[in-house]
Amino acid sequence: MNRGFYTIMAAQFFSSLADNALLIVAISVLVSIQSPDWMTPMLKLFFVLSYVVLAPFVGAFADAYPKGRVMFITNLVKVVGCLMMFFSVHPLIAYAVVGFGAAAYSPAKYGILTELLPAEKLVMANGWIEGLTVLSIILGTVLGGALVSTRFAAAMTEILPFNPLELSLSLEIALGIVMLSYVVAAAFNLKIPQTNAHYPRQEHGPWRLVLDFSHCFVTLWRDRLGQISLAVTSLFWGAGATLQFIVLKWAAAVLDMPLAQAAILQGVVAFGVAFGAMAAARHVPLKKSLAVMPLGLAMGIIVCVMAVVESVPVAYPLLVLIGALSGYFVVPMNALLQHRGHVLMSAGHSIAVQNFSENLSILLMLALYALLVKFDVDVNIVIVLFGLFVAGIMWLVMRRHASNQREFDSLHLIGEQKHYGT
């Protein structure tokens, strides 16, 4: 791996650290203004809405300029979102602005990997990126939990007993710490080398951009390998976002843990994902990436076990196992999708299609979860429904892949028969 790759990793670490700490802080802000429970998963929904709405435009934006510069600008947009929350704009609106920056950041972050590295290194690169991202998730959720803890609030009140703004002093300082992390990420963005990759002149005008994006979307979903990897990664990110909130609610309702401690359980899942991601990077080559799909089905089934767990010591290894299975099967899928997208179209456009599909999955799954919470469905029932849903979708995707393989083998056989005149 070259030096530019490690600079990207550093920038990604601090940006992701801030994203995950901010989610916990934003949840605490919602609690402080006495928002209803169903509004908590809406935070993530508002965040990912930008990925869906801006998908036709962010790919062209990422390909039109050096990707390091794009990442720098979008981190500054995230700082603006934090400032809005700092000055008492509703957390849903402020977090949506942070999502706006994240949506434009992602095509540049993943697209530059295909510019810097050869195809055979993409699984390894994704393993390192996902592993580091998950480490930032662990530290970000722990940091967020610490920043919203009563101990931190008491310490800040002793240091600065006055507060000129509407939020509590501890939440204002928490937001300041998150903003500082975004600024550090932006500084690393300025050090990312230019790859001198050149793409065809990008379309201008909203309608042309939408048409161009639609063509890329259809192209990737029609590709035999692209559609399978895209379906799997879309399911993973939708399930992962929903699982974040399920774990928080499960920890509060079943394990009797406050938000600051429940955030640590999110970090436990993330630790498992990091372990699985690094193992996949070491042992799964790109050409064997589709062989890991059964692990996704197994993950869904094992999630159902959470419904019968009521002990914290048992919860920790179970969540690590769920995370490890997730990381091991999603990293090869992600690398395969990046490779197919780079072959079929430009890096930025393919990542934009990926983001659109994955975040549409997040929107739908979070919306369903918010409805279940609004109707006060028992958290253990939600867990079982969630696990069975993930396992069922993975089974359908595996059947689709088997059908694609049979169709390909048949066409290949017909081609050989024509070639030999039989």
NUTIGU-423758 format. One record per residue (C-alpha): residue in three letters; x, y, z. Coordinates in pm, whole numbers, plus 32768, in hexadecimal, padded with zeros to 4 digits. Layout:
NUTIGU-423758
<site type="ALA" u="X" v="Y" w="Z"/>
...
//
This chain:
NUTIGU-423758
<site type="MET" u="8000" v="8000" w="8000"/>
<site type="ASN" u="8083" v="815B" w="7FAA"/>
<site type="ARG" u="8096" v="828E" w="8087"/>
<site type="GLY" u="7F5E" v="8329" w="7FF1"/>
<site type="PHE" u="7E8F" v="81FE" w="8063"/>
<site type="TYR" u="7EF9" v="8230" w="81CE"/>
<site type="THR" u="7EA0" v="83A2" w="81B8"/>
<site type="ILE" u="7D45" v="8340" w="813F"/>
<site type="MET" u="7D29" v="824E" w="8263"/>
<site type="ALA" u="7D82" v="8360" w="835E"/>
<site type="ALA" u="7C83" v="8451" w="82C8"/>
<site type="GLN" u="7B79" v="8342" w="82C7"/>
<site type="PHE" u="7BC2" v="82E7" w="8431"/>
<site type="PHE" u="7B8B" v="8445" w="84BD"/>
<site type="SER" u="7A5C" v="848C" w="83E1"/>
<site type="SER" u="79B6" v="8343" w="8440"/>
<site type="LEU" u="7A14" v="8375" w="85AF"/>
<site type="ALA" u="7959" v="84BF" w="85AC"/>
<site type="ASP" u="782C" v="842D" w="84EF"/>
<site type="ASN" u="77F8" v="8320" w="85F6"/>
<site type="ALA" u="7837" v="83FC" w="8726"/>
<site type="LEU" u="7745" v="84FB" w="8696"/>
<site type="LEU" u="7630" v="83F9" w="8678"/>
<site type="ILE" u="763F" v="83B0" w="87EE"/>
<site type="VAL" u="7653" v="8524" w="8840"/>
<site type="ALA" u="752C" v="856D" w="8759"/>
<site type="ILE" u="745F" v="845D" w="8805"/>
<site type="SER" u="74AF" v="8502" w="8953"/>
<site type="VAL" u="7442" v="8653" w="88C8"/>
<site type="LEU" u="72F5" v="85B8" w="885F"/>
<site type="VAL" u="72CC" v="852E" w="89C0"/>
<site type="SER" u="731E" v="8684" w="8A54"/>
<site type="ILE" u="7207" v="872A" w="898B"/>
<site type="GLN" u="7117" v="860E" w="89E7"/>
<site type="SER" u="70DE" v="858A" w="8889"/>
<site type="PRO" u="7009" v="844C" w="8860"/>
<site type="ASP" u="70BD" v="82FB" w="884A"/>
<site type="TRP" u="7064" v="82BF" w="86DC"/>
<site type="MET" u="712D" v="83F5" w="867C"/>
<site type="THR" u="7278" v="8351" w="86E0"/>
<site type="PRO" u="7293" v="8269" w="85AF"/>
<site type="MET" u="721E" v="8391" w="84DC"/>
<site type="LEU" u="7375" v="842D" w="851D"/>
<site type="LYS" u="741D" v="8327" w="8446"/>
<site type="LEU" u="7301" v="833B" w="8349"/>
<site type="PHE" u="7336" v="84B2" w="831C"/>
<site type="PHE" u="74AE" v="8473" w="8304"/>
<site type="VAL" u="7497" v="8375" w="81EA"/>
<site type="LEU" u="7383" v="842C" w="812F"/>
<site type="SER" u="7491" v="8505" w="8092"/>
<site type="TYR" u="753C" v="83CE" w="8004"/>
<site type="VAL" u="73FE" v="8378" w="7F47"/>
<site type="VAL" u="7399" v="84D5" w="7ED7"/>
<site type="LEU" u="74F7" v="8543" w="7E6F"/>
<site type="ALA" u="7563" v="83FB" w="7DCC"/>
<site type="PRO" u="753F" v="847C" w="7C63"/>
<site type="PHE" u="7622" v="85A5" w="7CAE"/>
<site type="VAL" u="7732" v="853C" w="7DA4"/>
<site type="GLY" u="77D2" v="843D" w="7CB9"/>
<site type="ALA" u="7806" v="8546" w="7BAD"/>
<site type="PHE" u="7887" v="8637" w="7CB6"/>
<site type="ALA" u="7984" v="8536" w="7D36"/>
<site type="ASP" u="7A01" v="84EF" w="7BD4"/>
<site type="ALA" u="7A13" v="865C" w="7B6C"/>
<site type="TYR" u="7B17" v="86C7" w="7C71"/>
<site type="PRO" u="7C41" v="862C" w="7D27"/>
<site type="LYS" u="7BA7" v="8546" w="7E29"/>
<site type="GLY" u="7C7B" v="85C8" w="7F49"/>
<site type="ARG" u="7BE9" v="8722" w="7F0F"/>
<site type="VAL" u="7A89" v="8695" w="7F00"/>
<site type="MET" u="7ABF" v="85E4" w="804E"/>
<site type="PHE" u="7B44" v="8728" w="80E8"/>
<site type="ILE" u="7A13" v="87F3" w="807E"/>
<site type="THR" u="791B" v="86ED" w="80F3"/>
<site type="ASN" u="79BD" v="86D5" w="824C"/>
<site type="LEU" u="7989" v="884D" w="826E"/>
<site type="VAL" u="7818" v="8816" w="821D"/>
<site type="LYS" u="780A" v="8723" w="8343"/>
<site type="VAL" u="789B" v="8833" w="8424"/>
<site type="VAL" u="7781" v="891A" w="83B6"/>
<site type="GLY" u="7683" v="8811" w="841E"/>
<site type="CYS" u="7723" v="87FC" w="8577"/>
<site type="LEU" u="7717" v="8977" w="8598"/>
<site type="MET" u="75A4" v="8973" w="8547"/>
<site type="MET" u="7562" v="887F" w="8663"/>
<site type="PHE" u="7643" v="894F" w="8743"/>
<site type="PHE" u="7563" v="8A7E" w="8707"/>
<site type="SER" u="7426" v="89B8" w="8755"/>
<site type="VAL" u="73AF" v="895F" w="85F6"/>
<site type="HIS" u="72DD" v="8821" w="861C"/>
<site type="PRO" u="73C5" v="86EE" w="8622"/>
<site type="LEU" u="730D" v="8649" w="84FF"/>
<site type="ILE" u="7350" v="8774" w="841B"/>
<site type="ALA" u="74B7" v="87A3" w="8491"/>
<site type="TYR" u="7507" v="8630" w="846D"/>
<site type="ALA" u="7471" v="8637" w="830F"/>
<site type="VAL" u="7573" v="8740" w="82B0"/>
<site type="VAL" u="7687" v="865E" w="8337"/>
<site type="GLY" u="75F1" v="854D" w="825C"/>
<site type="PHE" u="7604" v="863C" w="8134"/>
<site type="GLY" u="777C" v="8652" w="8167"/>
<site type="ALA" u="779F" v="84DC" w="819D"/>
<site type="ALA" u="76DF" v="848F" w="805B"/>
<site type="ALA" u="77D3" v="855E" w="7F8D"/>
<site type="TYR" u="7900" v="84D7" w="8051"/>
<site type="SER" u="78C1" v="8366" w="800F"/>
<site type="PRO" u="78F2" v="8352" w="7E91"/>
<site type="ALA" u="7A3D" v="8407" w="7EB4"/>
<site type="LYS" u="7AB1" v="832C" w="7FD9"/>
<site type="TYR" u="7A6E" v="81DF" w="7F2E"/>
<site type="GLY" u="7AA6" v="8257" w="7DC9"/>
<site type="ILE" u="7C0A" v="82C0" w="7E0D"/>
<site type="LEU" u="7C62" v="815A" w="7E74"/>
<site type="THR" u="7C28" v="80E1" w="7D10"/>
<site type="GLU" u="7D07" v="81FD" w="7C92"/>
<site type="LEU" u="7E24" v="81B8" w="7D83"/>
<site type="LEU" u="7E27" v="803B" w="7D8E"/>
<site type="PRO" u="7E19" v="7F15" w="7C9A"/>
<site type="ALA" u="7CE8" v="7E2F" w="7CA0"/>
<site type="GLU" u="7D9C" v="7D15" w="7D56"/>
<site type="LYS" u="7DD7" v="7DFA" w="7E82"/>
<site type="LEU" u="7C6E" v="7E72" w="7EA5"/>
<site type="VAL" u="7C01" v="7D62" w="7F9A"/>
<site type="MET" u="7D2D" v="7DA9" w="8075"/>
<site type="ALA" u="7CF7" v="7F21" w="805D"/>
<site type="ASN" u="7B87" v="7EFA" w="80B2"/>
<site type="GLY" u="7BE3" v="7E1C" w="81D6"/>
<site type="TRP" u="7CCC" v="7F27" w="825F"/>
<site type="ILE" u="7BD4" v="8040" w="821D"/>
<site type="GLU" u="7AB0" v="7F81" w="82B7"/>
<site type="GLY" u="7B87" v="7F0E" w="83DB"/>
<site type="LEU" u="7BFA" v="8070" w="8423"/>
<site type="THR" u="7A9A" v="80F6" w="83EE"/>
<site type="VAL" u="7A16" v="7FFB" w="84E8"/>
<site type="LEU" u="7B27" v="805D" w="85DD"/>
<site type="SER" u="7AB0" v="81C3" w="85B6"/>
<site type="ILE" u="794B" v="814A" w="85F1"/>
<site type="ILE" u="79BA" v="80A3" w="8734"/>
<site type="LEU" u="7A78" v="81D3" w="87AD"/>
<site type="GLY" u="796F" v="82C1" w="8727"/>
<site type="THR" u="7852" v="8217" w="87DE"/>
<site type="VAL" u="7923" v="81FD" w="891C"/>
<site type="LEU" u="7983" v="836D" w="88F7"/>
<site type="GLY" u="7818" v="83CC" w="88B9"/>
<site type="GLY" u="77AB" v="8301" w="89E8"/>
<site type="ALA" u="78B2" v="83AB" w="8AC0"/>
<site type="LEU" u="784D" v="8504" w="8A43"/>
<site type="VAL" u="76DD" v="84D0" w="8AA1"/>
<site type="SER" u="7724" v="8429" w="8BF0"/>
<site type="THR" u="76B7" v="84CA" w="8D36"/>
<site type="ARG" u="7822" v="84C3" w="8DB0"/>
<site type="PHE" u="7893" v="8598" w="8C88"/>
<site type="ALA" u="776E" v="8688" w="8CBB"/>
<site type="ALA" u="77C2" v="86B2" w="8E2C"/>
<site type="ALA" u="7932" v="86F0" w="8DDF"/>
<site type="MET" u="78E1" v="87F8" w="8CD9"/>
<site type="THR" u="77ED" v="88A8" w="8DC4"/>
<site type="GLU" u="78FD" v="88C5" w="8ECC"/>
<site type="ILE" u="79F6" v="8953" w="8DD3"/>
<site type="LEU" u="7905" v="8A4A" w="8D2B"/>
<site type="PRO" u="77D4" v="8A8B" w="8E08"/>
<site type="PHE" u="7731" v="8B7A" w="8D0C"/>
<site type="ASN" u="768C" v="8B2E" w="8BBE"/>
<site type="PRO" u="7626" v="8C40" w="8AC6"/>
<site type="LEU" u="757F" v="8B57" w="89C9"/>
<site type="GLU" u="7446" v="8A7C" w="89D1"/>
<site type="LEU" u="74EC" v="8925" w="89DB"/>
<site type="SER" u="758F" v="88A1" w="8B16"/>
<site type="LEU" u="76FD" v="88FE" w="8B39"/>
<site type="SER" u="7772" v="8796" w="8B22"/>
<site type="LEU" u="76B9" v="8762" w="89D6"/>
<site type="GLU" u="774F" v="88A2" w="8949"/>
<site type="ILE" u="78AF" v="882E" w="89A5"/>
<site type="ALA" u="785D" v="86D5" w="8916"/>
<site type="LEU" u="77FC" v="8775" w="87CA"/>
<site type="GLY" u="793C" v="8842" w="87D2"/>
<site type="ILE" u="7A0E" v="8705" w="87F9"/>
<site type="VAL" u="7956" v="8662" w="86D5"/>
<site type="MET" u="7995" v="8795" w="85FB"/>
<site type="LEU" u="7B07" v="8788" w="8651"/>
<site type="SER" u="7B17" v="8622" w="85D0"/>
<site type="TYR" u="7A7D" v="8690" w="8484"/>
<site type="VAL" u="7B80" v="87A6" w="8469"/>
<site type="VAL" u="7C9C" v="86A9" w="84A0"/>
<site type="ALA" u="7C07" v="85CE" w="838C"/>
<site type="ALA" u="7BF8" v="86FA" w="82A3"/>
<site type="ALA" u="7D69" v="8742" w="82E8"/>
<site type="PHE" u="7DC5" v="85DF" w="827C"/>
<site type="ASN" u="7CEC" v="8609" w="8145"/>
<site type="LEU" u="7DD3" v="8722" w="80D3"/>
<site type="LYS" u="7EF9" v="862E" w="80DB"/>
<site type="ILE" u="7E58" v="8529" w="7FF6"/>
<site type="PRO" u="7F24" v="8519" w="7EB2"/>
<site type="GLN" u="7E89" v="8559" w="7D61"/>
<site type="THR" u="7E6D" v="841C" w="7C93"/>
<site type="ASN" u="7E56" v="84D2" w="7B44"/>
<site type="ALA" u="7D32" v="83EF" w="7AE7"/>
<site type="HIS" u="7C65" v="8484" w="79CE"/>
<site type="TYR" u="7AF9" v="843C" w="7985"/>
<site type="PRO" u="7A1C" v="84A8" w="7861"/>
<site type="ARG" u="7991" v="8607" w="7882"/>
<site type="GLN" u="7878" v="85FC" w="7983"/>
<site type="GLU" u="7714" v="8650" w="7926"/>
<site type="HIS" u="7683" v="879F" w="7991"/>
<site type="GLY" u="751E" v="87EE" w="79EA"/>
<site type="PRO" u="743E" v="872A" w="7ADA"/>
<site type="TRP" u="737B" v="866B" w="79D1"/>
<site type="ARG" u="74B1" v="85F2" w="7916"/>
<site type="LEU" u="7553" v="8589" w="7A5D"/>
<site type="VAL" u="741C" v="84C6" w="7ABE"/>
<site type="LEU" u="7415" v="8417" w="796A"/>
<site type="ASP" u="7588" v="83C6" w="7983"/>
<site type="PHE" u="755A" v="833B" w="7AE1"/>
<site type="SER" u="742D" v="826D" w="7A71"/>
<site type="HIS" u="7500" v="81CF" w="795E"/>
<site type="CYS" u="7613" v="8175" w="7A59"/>
<site type="PHE" u="750F" v="80EE" w="7B4E"/>
<site type="VAL" u="7472" v="8008" w="7A49"/>
<site type="THR" u="75C9" v="7F9A" w="79C8"/>
<site type="LEU" u="7644" v="7F2D" w="7B21"/>
<site type="TRP" u="7500" v="7E7E" w="7B82"/>
<site type="ARG" u="74F6" v="7DBD" w="7A38"/>
<site type="ASP" u="765A" v="7D3F" w="7A5F"/>
<site type="ARG" u="7658" v="7BD8" w="7AE6"/>
<site type="LEU" u="7768" v="7C19" w="7BE6"/>
<site type="GLY" u="770B" v="7D82" w="7C27"/>
<site type="GLN" u="75A1" v="7D38" w="7C84"/>
<site type="ILE" u="7602" v="7C2A" w="7D80"/>
<site type="SER" u="770E" v="7CF6" w="7E2F"/>
<site type="LEU" u="762D" v="7E2A" w="7E2B"/>
<site type="ALA" u="750A" v="7D69" w="7EC2"/>
<site type="VAL" u="75E8" v="7CDD" w="7FD7"/>
<site type="THR" u="768C" v="7E29" w="8032"/>
<site type="SER" u="753A" v="7EDA" w="802A"/>
<site type="LEU" u="74AD" v="7DD9" w="811B"/>
<site type="PHE" u="75E0" v="7DF2" w="81FB"/>
<site type="TRP" u="75D7" v="7F6C" w="8221"/>
<site type="GLY" u="745F" v="7F74" w="8251"/>
<site type="ALA" u="7476" v="7E64" w="8358"/>
<site type="GLY" u="75A6" v="7F02" w="83FD"/>
<site type="ALA" u="7500" v="8057" w="8423"/>
<site type="THR" u="73C7" v="7FB9" w="84B5"/>
<site type="LEU" u="748E" v="7ED7" w="859B"/>
<site type="GLN" u="7531" v="800B" w="8635"/>
<site type="PHE" u="73E2" v="807E" w="86BD"/>
<site type="ILE" u="7366" v="7F22" w="8710"/>
<site type="VAL" u="749B" v="7EEC" w="87EA"/>
<site type="LEU" u="7460" v="8037" w="889F"/>
<site type="LYS" u="72F3" v="7FE4" w="88E5"/>
<site type="TRP" u="7342" v="7E7A" w="8941"/>
<site type="ALA" u="7450" v="7EEE" w="8A32"/>
<site type="ALA" u="735D" v="7FDE" w="8ADC"/>
<site type="ALA" u="722D" v="7EF6" w="8AE7"/>
<site type="VAL" u="72D0" v="7DA3" w="8B29"/>
<site type="LEU" u="742A" v="7DE6" w="8BBA"/>
<site type="ASP" u="73C0" v="7F1F" w="8C7D"/>
<site type="MET" u="74E3" v="7FF3" w="8BF8"/>
<site type="PRO" u="74DF" v="8171" w="8BD4"/>
<site type="LEU" u="753A" v="8214" w="8A86"/>
<site type="ALA" u="76A7" v="824F" w="8AE6"/>
<site type="GLN" u="76D9" v="80DA" w="8B2D"/>
<site type="ALA" u="75FB" v="8061" w="8A10"/>
<site type="ALA" u="76D9" v="811F" w="891D"/>
<site type="ILE" u="77F4" v="8036" w="8985"/>
<site type="LEU" u="7728" v="7F0E" w="8902"/>
<site type="GLN" u="7727" v="7FB3" w="87AC"/>
<site type="GLY" u="78A0" v="7FBC" w="87CA"/>
<site type="VAL" u="78A1" v="7E49" w="881D"/>
<site type="VAL" u="77EA" v="7DFB" w="86D6"/>
<site type="ALA" u="78DC" v="7EDD" w="861E"/>
<site type="PHE" u="7A05" v="7E24" w="86B8"/>
<site type="GLY" u="797A" v="7CE1" w="8627"/>
<site type="VAL" u="794F" v="7D84" w="84D1"/>
<site type="ALA" u="7AB9" v="7DFB" w="84DC"/>
<site type="PHE" u="7B33" v="7C9C" w="8531"/>
<site type="GLY" u="7A64" v="7C03" w="8417"/>
<site type="ALA" u="7AD1" v="7D0F" w="831F"/>
<site type="MET" u="7C42" v="7CDA" w="8366"/>
<site type="ALA" u="7C1B" v="7B60" w="834F"/>
<site type="ALA" u="7B6F" v="7B85" w="81FD"/>
<site type="ALA" u="7C80" v="7C6F" w="8181"/>
<site type="ARG" u="7D82" v="7B66" w="81D8"/>
<site type="HIS" u="7CD4" v="7A2A" w="8160"/>
<site type="VAL" u="7BD6" v="7A7F" w="804D"/>
<site type="PRO" u="7C5B" v="7ADB" w="7EF1"/>
<site type="LEU" u="7B7E" v="7BA4" w="7E07"/>
<site type="LYS" u="7B35" v="7A78" w="7D27"/>
<site type="LYS" u="7AA0" v="79B8" w="7E50"/>
<site type="SER" u="79D7" v="7AD8" w="7EE0"/>
<site type="LEU" u="7882" v="7A3C" w="7E92"/>
<site type="ALA" u="78D4" v="7906" w="7F60"/>
<site type="VAL" u="7898" v="79C6" w="80A7"/>
<site type="MET" u="7723" v="7A02" w="806D"/>
<site type="PRO" u="76A9" v="78E8" w="8155"/>
<site type="LEU" u="7740" v="79A8" w="8278"/>
<site type="GLY" u="763D" v="7ABA" w="823E"/>
<site type="LEU" u="7525" v="79BC" w="8266"/>
<site type="ALA" u="75CB" v="7935" w="83A2"/>
<site type="MET" u="75E5" v="7A95" w="8431"/>
<site type="GLY" u="746E" v="7ACC" w="840D"/>
<site type="ILE" u="7420" v="7986" w="84C2"/>
<site type="ILE" u="7516" v="79D2" w="85DD"/>
<site type="VAL" u="747F" v="7B2E" w="860F"/>
<site type="CYS" u="733D" v="7A80" w="867A"/>
<site type="VAL" u="73FB" v="79EF" w="87A5"/>
<site type="MET" u="7409" v="7B50" w="8839"/>
<site type="ALA" u="7297" v="7B29" w="888F"/>
<site type="VAL" u="72E3" v="7A23" w="899B"/>
<site type="VAL" u="7419" v="7ACC" w="8A2E"/>
<site type="GLU" u="73E7" v="7B90" w="8B71"/>
<site type="SER" u="754B" v="7B8D" w="8BFB"/>
<site type="VAL" u="7658" v="7C8E" w="8BAB"/>
<site type="PRO" u="7778" v="7B8D" w="8BB5"/>
<site type="VAL" u="76C1" v="7ABC" w="8AAE"/>
<site type="ALA" u="7664" v="7BEE" w="89DF"/>
<site type="TYR" u="77CF" v="7C53" w="899F"/>
<site type="PRO" u="784A" v="7B17" w="88EB"/>
<site type="LEU" u="7700" v="7AF9" w="882D"/>
<site type="LEU" u="771F" v="7C5B" w="87A6"/>
<site type="VAL" u="788D" v="7C22" w="874D"/>
<site type="LEU" u="7828" v="7AEA" w="8687"/>
<site type="ILE" u="7714" v="7BA5" w="85CE"/>
<site type="GLY" u="7809" v="7CBA" w="8577"/>
<site type="ALA" u="791A" v="7BC7" w="8507"/>
<site type="LEU" u="7830" v="7B10" w="8419"/>
<site type="SER" u="77BE" v="7C5F" w="838B"/>
<site type="GLY" u="791F" v="7CDE" w="8351"/>
<site type="TYR" u="7998" v="7B99" w="82B5"/>
<site type="PHE" u="7887" v="7B8B" w="81AF"/>
<site type="VAL" u="785D" v="7CFD" w="815A"/>
<site type="VAL" u="79CA" v="7D59" w="8114"/>
<site type="PRO" u="79F7" v="7C6A" w="7FEA"/>
<site type="MET" u="78A0" v="7CD3" w="7F67"/>
<site type="ASN" u="7901" v="7E41" w="7F7F"/>
<site type="ALA" u="7A4A" v="7E05" w="7EC8"/>
<site type="LEU" u="799A" v="7D41" w="7DB5"/>
<site type="LEU" u="789B" v="7E57" w="7D8B"/>
<site type="GLN" u="79AA" v="7F61" w="7D73"/>
<site type="HIS" u="7A65" v="7E93" w="7C70"/>
<site type="ARG" u="7930" v="7E56" w="7B99"/>
<site type="GLY" u="78CB" v="7FC3" w="7BB3"/>
<site type="HIS" u="7A26" v="8036" w="7B4E"/>
<site type="VAL" u="7A22" v="7F4A" w="7A22"/>
<site type="LEU" u="78C4" v="7FAB" w="79AF"/>
<site type="MET" u="78CF" v="8123" w="79F5"/>
<site type="SER" u="7998" v="822C" w="7AB1"/>
<site type="ALA" u="79F5" v="8206" w="7C20"/>
<site type="GLY" u="7924" v="8329" w="7C9F"/>
<site type="HIS" u="77ED" v="82C2" w="7BDF"/>
<site type="SER" u="77FD" v="8157" w="7C50"/>
<site type="ILE" u="7824" v="81BC" w="7DBF"/>
<site type="ALA" u="7700" v="82AE" w="7D98"/>
<site type="VAL" u="7625" v="818E" w="7D1B"/>
<site type="GLN" u="769F" v="80B9" w="7E3C"/>
<site type="ASN" u="7650" v="81CD" w="7F36"/>
<site type="PHE" u="74F6" v="8202" w="7EA2"/>
<site type="SER" u="749C" v="8091" w="7EBA"/>
<site type="GLU" u="7535" v="805C" w="8011"/>
<site type="ASN" u="749B" v="8191" w="80AB"/>
<site type="LEU" u="7348" v="8152" w="8010"/>
<site type="SER" u="735B" v="8006" w="80C9"/>
<site type="ILE" u="73B4" v="80C2" w="820A"/>
<site type="LEU" u="728D" v="81AF" w="81D9"/>
<site type="LEU" u="7195" v="8096" w="81A8"/>
<site type="MET" u="7213" v="7FC1" w="82CA"/>
<site type="LEU" u="7228" v="80E8" w="83BA"/>
<site type="ALA" u="70CC" v="815B" w="8357"/>
<site type="LEU" u="7044" v="7FFF" w="83A2"/>
<site type="TYR" u="70FF" v="7FFA" w="84EE"/>
<site type="ALA" u="707A" v="8155" w="854C"/>
<site type="LEU" u="6F18" v="80D8" w="8509"/>
<site type="LEU" u="6F50" v="7FA9" w="85E8"/>
<site type="VAL" u="6FCF" v="808D" w="86FC"/>
<site type="LYS" u="6EAB" v="817E" w="86CD"/>
<site type="PHE" u="6DB5" v="805C" w="86F7"/>
<site type="ASP" u="6E77" v="7FE7" w="882B"/>
<site type="VAL" u="6ED1" v="7E8D" w="87A5"/>
<site type="ASP" u="6F9F" v="7DC8" w="88A2"/>
<site type="VAL" u="7114" v="7DE5" w="8858"/>
<site type="ASN" u="7146" v="7C69" w="885B"/>
<site type="ILE" u="703B" v="7C41" w="874E"/>
<site type="VAL" u="70E8" v="7D51" w="8686"/>
<site type="ILE" u="7232" v="7C95" w="86A5"/>
<site type="VAL" u="719F" v="7B4D" w="8625"/>
<site type="LEU" u="70EE" v="7BFA" w="8502"/>
<site type="PHE" u="7231" v="7CAE" w="84AC"/>
<site type="GLY" u="7308" v="7B74" w="84B4"/>
<site type="LEU" u="7213" v="7AA9" w="83E3"/>
<site type="PHE" u="71F8" v="7BC4" w="82E7"/>
<site type="VAL" u="7373" v="7BD4" w="82B8"/>
<site type="ALA" u="7390" v="7A58" w="8299"/>
<site type="GLY" u="726D" v="7A49" w="81A4"/>
<site type="ILE" u="72F7" v="7B58" w="80BE"/>
<site type="MET" u="744F" v="7AB3" w="80BE"/>
<site type="TRP" u="73AF" v="7966" w="805D"/>
<site type="LEU" u="72FF" v="7A0F" w="7F38"/>
<site type="VAL" u="7442" v="7AB8" w="7EC6"/>
<site type="MET" u="74FA" v="796A" w="7ED3"/>
<site type="ARG" u="73EB" v="78CB" w="7DFD"/>
<site type="ARG" u="7406" v="79EA" w="7D05"/>
<site type="HIS" u="757E" v="79B9" w="7CEE"/>
<site type="ALA" u="7552" v="7844" w="7CB1"/>
<site type="SER" u="7459" v="7894" w="7B9B"/>
<site type="ASN" u="754F" v="798A" w="7AFF"/>
<site type="GLN" u="765E" v="7880" w="7B09"/>
<site type="ARG" u="757E" v="777F" w="7A5D"/>
<site type="GLU" u="7521" v="787D" w="7952"/>
<site type="PHE" u="768E" v="78D7" w="791A"/>
<site type="ASP" u="76F5" v="7767" w="7903"/>
<site type="SER" u="75DF" v="7725" w="7806"/>
<site type="LEU" u="7645" v="784C" w="772C"/>
<site type="HIS" u="77B2" v="77E6" w="7744"/>
<site type="LEU" u="7757" v="7680" w="76DA"/>
<site type="ILE" u="7689" v="76FE" w="75B3"/>
<site type="GLY" u="77AD" v="77D9" w="7549"/>
<site type="GLU" u="7899" v="76AF" w="7550"/>
<site type="GLN" u="77A7" v="75D9" w="7485"/>
<site type="LYS" u="7791" v="76E8" w="737C"/>
<site type="HIS" u="790A" v="770A" w="737A"/>
<site type="TYR" u="793F" v="7595" w="7339"/>
<site type="GLY" u="7819" v="757B" w="724B"/>
<site type="THR" u="7751" v="7485" w="7321"/>
//
